[in-house]
Amino acid sequence: MKRRNFIRTTAIAGLAAPMAFQLRSHAHNHMPERKMTKNLVCGAIGIQADQRRAIELAGKYGFESVEAHAAHLAELSDDALDELKAELKRRNLVWGTAGLPTNFKSDEESFKTGLKELPKIAEGLKRAGVERVNTWLRPCHDTLTYNDNFKQHTKRLRKICKVLANYDLRFGMEYVGTTTLLTSRKYPFIHTMAETLELVDAIRTGNAGIVLDSWHWWQAGDTVEDIQNLRNKDIVLVDLNDAPTGVEKQQQLDGKRELPMATGVIDTDSFMTALNQIGYDGPVRAEPFNQPLRDMIDDDACKATIESLRKAFRIIS
């Protein structure tokens, strides 16, 4: 390289670093205000805790929301519920989501029994101030073809959503994109964001949406643009995970994951940035199904989990 060209190239390179820094700073300064919350779900990290213990742990370790235990809340008297809500407020917490107790995946009799019990559960959630309920969709079936399974899901989940709507509850469905699960039974079923949104449209109750899990988003081949095309009201709950290194994507096992930001296999930064851009305002939980984490004592598991969530939130905070 001639000396004149070398000097010119070096000068341009010298300008590039501060310019890049200014661009990053500008982007950070114009980042939308973060509305989503760091959510504690004790069972997802191997902790067995009742509602009070879950609230205690969430407040102690800096979580901002906590899972609601639907069956427990439904049994509480007004006084006991007021006391619990006061404790939630004292610890600067809000409710995350409650798991759906109704079994809609098996035989018709089990579904009908669960549906009869749902109003009482839903009433208890509303009294407690809970606004979101979630479940997951099995991505395959032994006997039902895709179309038959879709019809059954639409019929049953519409009935569930109508009950929940009577109590101002939103309902989120998590699609499961893990390839090794998708192929574990004869007939594949919903396993992508687009298919889940088709089910939402078919239900037609106005309170149904999706649970967006970074693991299944990655496994399904969904994109950042797919998230950007969503609206805040389309998402009821977000799960964050990372994937083990050294395992081919299509060979990953659903029950062997890592805490958010642990390996960098899943692009958590882009995932979180897209969620923030659309103004997602709900809970974000870690759901790593990680045995070393499950083997920890409760306090250590909470510390590891909140730290992983803080790392994921730094890109948007």
C-alpha positions as CSV (number, residue, x, y, z in Angstrom):
1,M,0.0,0.0,0.0
2,K,1.3,3.5,-1.0
3,R,2.0,5.8,1.9
4,R,-0.7,8.3,0.8
5,N,-3.4,5.5,0.6
6,F,-2.2,4.1,4.0
7,I,-2.7,7.5,5.7
8,R,-6.1,8.0,4.2
9,T,-7.2,4.4,5.2
10,T,-5.9,4.9,8.7
11,A,-7.7,8.2,9.1
12,I,-11.0,6.7,8.0
13,A,-10.6,3.8,10.4
14,G,-9.9,6.2,13.2
15,L,-13.1,8.0,12.6
16,A,-15.1,4.7,12.3
17,A,-14.9,3.8,16.0
18,P,-16.3,7.0,17.5
19,M,-19.0,7.2,14.7
20,A,-20.1,3.6,15.6
21,F,-20.2,4.5,19.3
22,Q,-22.3,7.6,18.5
23,L,-24.7,5.5,16.5
24,R,-25.0,2.9,19.3
25,S,-25.5,5.7,21.8
26,H,-28.2,7.3,19.7
27,A,-30.0,4.0,19.3
28,H,-29.9,3.4,23.0
29,N,-31.1,6.9,23.8
30,H,-34.1,6.4,21.5
31,M,-35.0,2.9,22.8
32,P,-38.6,2.8,23.8
33,E,-39.3,2.7,27.5
34,R,-39.2,-0.9,28.8
35,K,-42.6,-2.1,30.0
36,M,-42.1,-5.9,30.3
37,T,-41.4,-7.4,33.7
38,K,-38.8,-10.0,35.0
39,N,-41.1,-12.8,36.1
40,L,-40.5,-15.6,38.6
41,V,-42.1,-19.0,38.0
42,C,-40.7,-21.2,40.7
43,G,-41.6,-24.5,39.1
44,A,-39.7,-23.6,35.9
45,I,-36.4,-23.4,37.8
46,G,-37.0,-26.4,40.1
47,I,-38.3,-24.7,43.2
48,Q,-41.3,-26.0,45.0
49,A,-43.1,-23.1,46.6
50,D,-46.6,-22.1,47.6
51,Q,-48.0,-18.7,46.7
52,R,-46.6,-16.9,49.7
53,R,-43.2,-18.4,49.4
54,A,-43.1,-17.5,45.6
55,I,-44.0,-13.9,46.5
56,E,-41.3,-13.8,49.2
57,L,-38.6,-15.1,46.8
58,A,-39.6,-12.8,44.0
59,G,-39.4,-9.8,46.2
60,K,-36.2,-10.8,47.9
61,Y,-34.3,-11.3,44.6
62,G,-35.5,-8.4,42.5
63,F,-38.1,-10.0,40.3
64,E,-40.9,-7.7,39.2
65,S,-43.8,-10.1,38.7
66,V,-44.6,-13.6,40.0
67,E,-46.7,-16.5,38.8
68,A,-50.3,-16.7,40.2
69,H,-51.3,-20.1,41.6
70,A,-54.9,-20.3,40.3
71,A,-56.3,-23.1,42.4
72,H,-55.0,-21.5,45.6
73,L,-56.3,-18.0,44.8
74,A,-59.7,-19.4,44.1
75,E,-60.0,-20.9,47.6
76,L,-59.0,-17.7,49.5
77,S,-61.5,-15.7,51.5
78,D,-61.8,-12.0,50.7
79,D,-59.8,-11.1,53.7
80,A,-57.0,-13.6,53.0
81,L,-56.9,-12.4,49.4
82,D,-56.6,-8.7,50.4
83,E,-53.8,-9.6,52.7
84,L,-52.0,-11.4,49.9
85,K,-52.5,-8.5,47.5
86,A,-51.1,-6.1,50.1
87,E,-48.0,-8.3,50.4
88,L,-47.6,-8.3,46.7
89,K,-47.8,-4.5,46.6
90,R,-45.4,-4.2,49.6
91,R,-42.8,-6.1,47.7
92,N,-43.3,-4.0,44.5
93,L,-44.6,-7.0,42.6
94,V,-47.4,-7.5,40.1
95,W,-49.0,-10.8,38.9
96,G,-47.5,-12.6,35.9
97,T,-49.7,-15.3,34.5
98,A,-51.6,-18.3,35.9
99,G,-51.4,-21.7,34.3
100,L,-54.6,-23.0,32.7
101,P,-56.0,-25.8,34.9
102,T,-58.4,-27.2,32.3
103,N,-57.3,-30.4,30.4
104,F,-58.2,-29.8,26.8
105,K,-55.6,-32.2,25.3
106,S,-57.2,-35.6,26.1
107,D,-60.7,-37.2,26.1
108,E,-63.9,-35.2,25.9
109,E,-65.1,-36.2,29.4
110,S,-62.0,-34.9,31.0
111,F,-62.4,-31.6,29.1
112,K,-66.0,-31.2,30.1
113,T,-65.2,-31.8,33.8
114,G,-62.4,-29.2,33.7
115,L,-64.6,-26.7,31.9
116,K,-67.2,-26.9,34.6
117,E,-64.6,-26.1,37.2
118,L,-63.1,-23.2,35.2
119,P,-65.5,-20.4,36.2
120,K,-64.6,-20.7,39.9
121,I,-60.9,-20.6,39.1
122,A,-61.4,-17.6,36.7
123,E,-63.4,-15.8,39.4
124,G,-60.6,-16.3,41.9
125,L,-58.1,-14.9,39.5
126,K,-60.1,-11.8,38.7
127,R,-60.6,-11.2,42.5
128,A,-56.9,-11.4,42.9
129,G,-56.2,-9.0,40.0
130,V,-54.7,-11.5,37.7
131,E,-55.2,-10.7,34.0
132,R,-53.4,-13.5,32.1
133,V,-53.7,-17.3,31.8
134,N,-51.4,-19.5,29.7
135,T,-51.0,-23.0,28.4
136,W,-49.0,-24.9,25.7
137,L,-49.9,-26.8,22.6
138,R,-48.7,-30.3,21.9
139,P,-47.0,-30.3,18.5
140,C,-48.1,-33.8,17.4
141,H,-50.7,-36.4,17.9
142,D,-50.9,-40.2,17.6
143,T,-54.4,-40.4,16.0
144,L,-55.6,-37.0,15.0
145,T,-54.5,-35.5,11.6
146,Y,-53.6,-31.8,11.5
147,N,-57.1,-30.7,10.4
148,D,-59.0,-32.9,12.9
149,N,-56.7,-31.7,15.7
150,F,-57.1,-28.1,14.6
151,K,-60.9,-28.4,14.7
152,Q,-60.8,-30.0,18.1
153,H,-58.5,-27.3,19.5
154,T,-60.6,-24.5,18.0
155,K,-63.8,-25.9,19.5
156,R,-62.5,-26.6,23.0
157,L,-60.3,-23.5,23.3
158,R,-63.1,-21.3,22.1
159,K,-65.2,-22.5,25.1
160,I,-62.3,-21.9,27.5
161,C,-61.7,-18.4,26.1
162,K,-65.4,-17.5,26.5
163,V,-65.3,-18.4,30.1
164,L,-62.1,-16.5,30.7
165,A,-63.4,-13.5,28.8
166,N,-66.3,-13.3,31.3
167,Y,-63.7,-12.6,33.9
168,D,-61.5,-10.2,31.8
169,L,-58.8,-12.8,31.5
170,R,-56.5,-13.0,28.4
171,F,-55.4,-16.4,27.2
172,G,-52.0,-17.3,25.8
173,M,-51.0,-20.4,23.9
174,E,-47.4,-21.5,23.5
175,Y,-46.4,-23.3,20.3
176,V,-43.7,-25.9,20.7
177,G,-41.2,-25.9,17.8
178,T,-38.7,-28.5,19.0
179,T,-38.0,-30.8,16.1
180,T,-37.4,-33.9,18.2
181,L,-40.9,-33.4,19.8
182,L,-42.6,-32.6,16.5
183,T,-41.5,-35.9,15.0
184,S,-42.2,-38.0,18.2
185,R,-45.8,-38.9,17.1
186,K,-47.5,-39.8,13.9
187,Y,-49.2,-36.6,13.0
188,P,-47.4,-33.2,13.3
189,F,-49.4,-30.2,14.6
190,I,-49.0,-26.5,15.3
191,H,-45.3,-25.7,15.9
192,T,-44.8,-22.2,14.5
193,M,-45.9,-18.6,15.2
194,A,-47.9,-18.4,12.0
195,E,-49.9,-21.5,12.8
196,T,-50.6,-20.4,16.3
197,L,-51.9,-17.1,15.1
198,E,-54.2,-19.0,12.7
199,L,-55.6,-20.8,15.7
200,V,-56.1,-17.4,17.5
201,D,-58.0,-16.2,14.5
202,A,-60.2,-19.3,14.4
203,I,-61.1,-19.0,18.1
204,R,-62.5,-15.5,17.5
205,T,-63.1,-14.5,21.1
206,G,-60.9,-11.5,21.2
207,N,-58.9,-12.5,24.3
208,A,-56.7,-15.2,22.8
209,G,-53.0,-14.7,22.0
210,I,-49.7,-16.4,22.0
211,V,-47.0,-17.4,24.5
212,L,-43.7,-16.5,22.7
213,D,-40.8,-18.7,23.8
214,S,-37.3,-17.8,22.5
215,W,-36.4,-21.5,22.3
216,H,-39.4,-22.5,20.2
217,W,-39.1,-19.3,18.1
218,W,-35.6,-20.3,17.3
219,Q,-36.4,-24.0,16.8
220,A,-39.4,-23.1,14.5
221,G,-37.2,-20.9,12.3
222,D,-39.3,-17.8,13.1
223,T,-37.6,-14.5,12.7
224,V,-37.2,-11.0,14.2
225,E,-39.4,-9.7,11.5
226,D,-42.2,-12.1,12.7
227,I,-42.0,-10.6,16.1
228,Q,-42.0,-7.0,14.7
229,N,-45.2,-7.8,12.8
230,L,-47.0,-8.7,16.1
231,R,-48.8,-6.2,18.3
232,N,-48.4,-6.0,22.1
233,K,-51.9,-7.5,22.5
234,D,-51.0,-10.6,20.5
235,I,-48.6,-11.8,23.2
236,V,-49.7,-12.9,26.7
237,L,-46.4,-14.3,28.1
238,V,-42.7,-14.5,27.0
239,D,-40.3,-17.3,27.9
240,L,-36.5,-16.8,27.7
241,N,-34.1,-19.7,27.3
242,D,-30.7,-20.4,25.6
243,A,-29.6,-23.6,24.0
244,P,-26.6,-25.9,24.7
245,T,-23.6,-25.6,22.6
246,G,-22.2,-28.5,20.5
247,V,-25.7,-29.9,19.6
248,E,-27.2,-29.6,16.1
249,K,-30.3,-27.4,16.1
250,Q,-32.5,-30.3,14.8
251,Q,-31.1,-32.6,17.5
252,Q,-31.7,-30.4,20.5
253,L,-33.8,-31.9,23.3
254,D,-36.7,-29.8,24.7
255,G,-35.9,-30.8,28.3
256,K,-32.2,-29.7,28.1
257,R,-31.9,-26.0,27.9
258,E,-29.8,-23.2,29.4
259,L,-30.6,-20.0,31.2
260,P,-31.0,-16.9,29.0
261,M,-27.7,-15.5,27.7
262,A,-25.8,-18.5,28.9
263,T,-24.4,-19.6,25.6
264,G,-25.4,-17.2,22.9
265,V,-26.8,-19.9,20.7
266,I,-30.1,-18.1,20.6
267,D,-30.1,-14.5,19.6
268,T,-31.6,-13.1,22.7
269,D,-30.6,-9.5,22.0
270,S,-32.5,-9.3,18.7
271,F,-35.5,-11.2,20.3
272,M,-35.7,-8.7,23.2
273,T,-35.2,-5.7,21.1
274,A,-38.0,-6.7,18.8
275,L,-40.3,-7.3,21.8
276,N,-39.5,-3.9,23.2
277,Q,-40.0,-2.2,19.8
278,I,-43.6,-3.4,19.7
279,G,-44.2,-2.3,23.3
280,Y,-44.7,-5.7,24.9
281,D,-45.8,-5.0,28.5
282,G,-46.2,-8.5,30.0
283,P,-44.1,-10.9,32.1
284,V,-40.9,-12.5,30.9
285,R,-39.9,-15.7,32.6
286,A,-36.9,-18.1,32.4
287,E,-37.9,-21.7,31.6
288,P,-34.6,-23.5,31.1
289,F,-35.5,-27.1,32.2
290,N,-31.9,-27.2,33.4
291,Q,-30.9,-30.0,35.8
292,P,-27.9,-28.2,37.4
293,L,-30.2,-25.3,38.2
294,R,-32.9,-27.6,39.6
295,D,-30.2,-29.1,41.9
296,M,-29.4,-25.8,43.5
297,I,-31.0,-24.6,46.7
298,D,-33.8,-22.2,46.3
299,D,-31.8,-19.0,46.9
300,D,-29.0,-19.9,44.5
301,A,-31.5,-20.8,41.8
302,C,-33.3,-17.5,42.2
303,K,-29.9,-15.6,42.1
304,A,-28.8,-17.4,38.9
305,T,-32.2,-16.8,37.3
306,I,-32.6,-13.1,38.1
307,E,-29.0,-12.5,36.9
308,S,-29.7,-14.2,33.6
309,L,-32.8,-12.1,33.1
310,R,-31.0,-8.9,34.0
311,K,-28.4,-9.7,31.3
312,A,-31.2,-10.2,28.8
313,F,-32.9,-6.9,29.8
314,R,-29.8,-4.8,29.6
315,I,-30.2,-4.5,25.8
316,I,-33.5,-2.7,26.4
317,S,-32.9,-0.9,29.7
